[in-house]
């Protein structure tokens, strides 16, 4: 009977010695139908995560390298087009191109311009593209980490790579890192400072936990118009390849920041 499982009640009833106590066909059919199970509650991935876990957001190294190489290739290519066209028009009175046994000769000076521009533009563009690819492969992404304790920003901005120590010597290149504890904040939000500017992270500190001006200057934290401060912001209209898009943090902020996070998509009922 232990192996009967859900059929055990029906088997016990059918084995009754008294025929009157044995179940009818309708009763047996009801015993065969399993009771309805309560609806399964689906949980979101953020609800399943333990509070001890953390979420880290950073850009992929391949995306950074590709962005660097594409920008450098465009700059080198356009520069080569201009310089190559000018040099070709000034240097060669007649258009001549020699590629081994193949030689192209003409009698129009203007034909040198597109020819020289194409040759030098392609060459310089490829060299710059390759240099940008190498530089991008070595560049490090900003890193933003959220956990049960707070938000940590690790950023490599240009103006942070040339700071001086108290002794007057240059600081070694490296990321500038700081952590904001949830207990020190009143609010946190992902907003757009200007219409064409990428998203940024704004926070409002509790009165007893407001940072000093020296701390704000050290970590490039700016005051926000209307209150609060910007703790992570890209002033350029085009995001830097190393800059993390704060829009990727919204779900994690809902989970870890809780009521501190202001979601613009959650509109309360009147």
N, C-alpha and C positions, 0 to 999 in steps of 0.2 A: 504493500500500500504506500510505502514511502516514495516509490517511483511513480505513483499515479499522478501526483501533483494536483492540478486543478480538477482532475476527474475523480479524486478520492471521495467527495461527498456523494456523487452519483453512484459510485460503486457500492458504497456502504448502504445506500438506500435500496439498491437492487438486490442486495444480499439479505435483506430482512426476512426472517423466518415467517412472519405473518404476512400473507399476500396482501392484506388490506392496507398495510403500511408501506407497501412498495409504491414508488411513484408512477403516476400515469404517464402517457406519452407526452402530454403538454408540459407536465412538471419536469420530466426528464430533459425536454428540449430547453426549458428555462435554465436548468442547472448546467447545461452544456455551453450556454452563452456566457462569456466572461463579463464581469461587471465593467462598466465604463471607467476608463482611467481618467484622472483629472488632466486638464489641458497642460501640456508641457510649456513651461515658462522659458522662453528664449532670453538669454542674457547676451549683452554686447561684450565684445572682447575686453573693453576697458573695465566692465564689471567683474570679469573673471580674473583680472590681474590682481595679484597680491599687493598689499600696500608696501611691502618691502622692495618690490621691483621698481625699476626706473625706465624711463623712455628717453632715448638719445636721438637727436635729429642732427644730421650733417649731410653735406653734399657728397655725391659719389666722386671719387678721384678721376674716373674716366670723363665725367661731365666737366670737371674743372679743366682738365688737360685739353679737351676738345674746344672749350670756350676760349682758352688762352691761344691755342693754335689758330683758330678761325680769326680772331681779332688781329693777331700778329701777321697772318697771311694777307689779310686785306690791306693793312698798312704798308707792308712790303710790296705787295703787288701794285697798288696805286702809285707808290713812290717810284717804283721801277718803270712804270708806264710813262710818267712825266720825264724822269731823268733820261731814260732810254730814247725817247722820241727827240729830246733836245740834242743829246749827244750825237745821235745818228744824223740829224739834219746838219749839224755844224761840222762833223768830222769827215763825213764821206760826201764828196761832190756828186758821185754817182752811186746809186744803190747797188751794193755788192754783198752777196751772202755766200759764203763758202762753207759747205758741209762735206768735207772729204773730197770725193770726186765730183760732187754736185756743186755747181756755181751758178748763181743767179746774178745777172748784170742788167742794169737799166740805165736810162738817161734822164730820169726825172728825179730831182732832188727830193721832192715831197714824198716819194715812195719810201724814202728812208725812215720817215717819221713813224708810220705804223709798224714797220719792220723792226726798228730798234726798240720801240715801245713794247712790242710783243715779246721780243727776246729777253730784254733786261727785266721787264715786268714779271715774266714767268719765272726767271731765275731768282730774282730777289724775293718774289712772293713765296717760292718754295723754301728758300733758306729761312725766311722769317717764320713761315708756318712751322718748319721743323724746330726752330728755336723756341717758338711759343709752346709747342708740344712738350718739349723737354722742361721748360719753365713751369708749365701747368702740371706736369707729373710730379714736380717737387713742391708745388704750392699746397698748403694745408687749408682745409675747410674750417670755418667757424663751427663750433659745437655748442648746442643747447641741450641741457639735460634737465628732466623733471623727475622728481621722486616725492615721497611722502613728506620730506623735510622742506623742500623749496625748489627754486629754479636756479641753475648754474649756467652762466654764459662764459664761454671761452672764445675770444675773438682775436684775430691777427690783423689789426688795422694798421695802415701805413704810419699814422702819427704815433703809434705805440711802439714802433720798432726802433725809434731813435731817441728814447728818453734817456735822461742822465740820472745816475744814482746820487745819493747824498754826497758821495765823495767827488762827484763831478765826472766820473767815468761813464761811458755809454753802457746802457743796459744790454745784456745779450739778447739777441732776437728770440722771441718766443711769444706765446699767447698771453693775453691779459685775461685773467679769470677772476670772477667774483660770484658769490652765491647770495640769493635773496631768500630768506626764510619766510614761509607762509605766515608765521606769527607776527612778522614785522609789517605786513601789508594789510591795507584796507580793501584794495581792489587791484585787479590786473586785467588788462584788455589787449586785444590785437586790433590796431587801428591803422588808418592811412593818414599820415600827417598832412599830405597835400594830394591833390587829385592825381597827379602823374608820378607820385613817389611810391615806392614799394611799401608793403605793410611793415609795421614796427610794433614793438612791445612797449606798452605804457603801464606804469604802476603808480599806486598812491600809497605812501607809507603812513603808518600810524603816527600820531603826533610825538609819541615817546621814542620812535625808532627812525626819525628822519635823519638821513645821512648828512655829513658835513660837506661843505663846499670843496674841501681838499679831496674827499672821497669821490665826489662827482667829477671833478677835474681829472683825477687819476684814471677813472674808468670811462671817460667821455660820456657821462650821463648828463642829459640836457633837461632843462625845465620845459614842461609842456604848457602851452597856452590854455588857460582855463583850469589849471591844477594838475598835479602829478608830474612825473618825469618820464622821459624816454630812456629806457635802459638798453634797448637794442634798435638801432635805426640806421638806414642807408640813405644818405642825402641825395644820391644820384637818381635820376629818373630811370636809369637802367641798372638793375641789381648786379653787383660784382659777383663773379663766378664763385668766390669763396663765401659769400653771404648767404645765410640760411633764410628761407622764406618762412616767416612766422605763421603764415596760414596753415602750415603743416602741424602746428602745435595745438590747434583748437580742440581736438578730441582729447588729447592728453591733459590740457588745462581743465577741461570739464571734469576729468577724473581726479586729478591731484589737487587742483586749486579749489574745487568745490564751489561754494557760494562766493568766493572771492572773484571768480572769473565772470566777466560780463560778456555774454554771447549776444551779438546784435541780432541774431536770427530768432532768439527766444523773446517774443513779444507777449507780455502778460495780457490776459483778458481784461476788458474794462469792468 
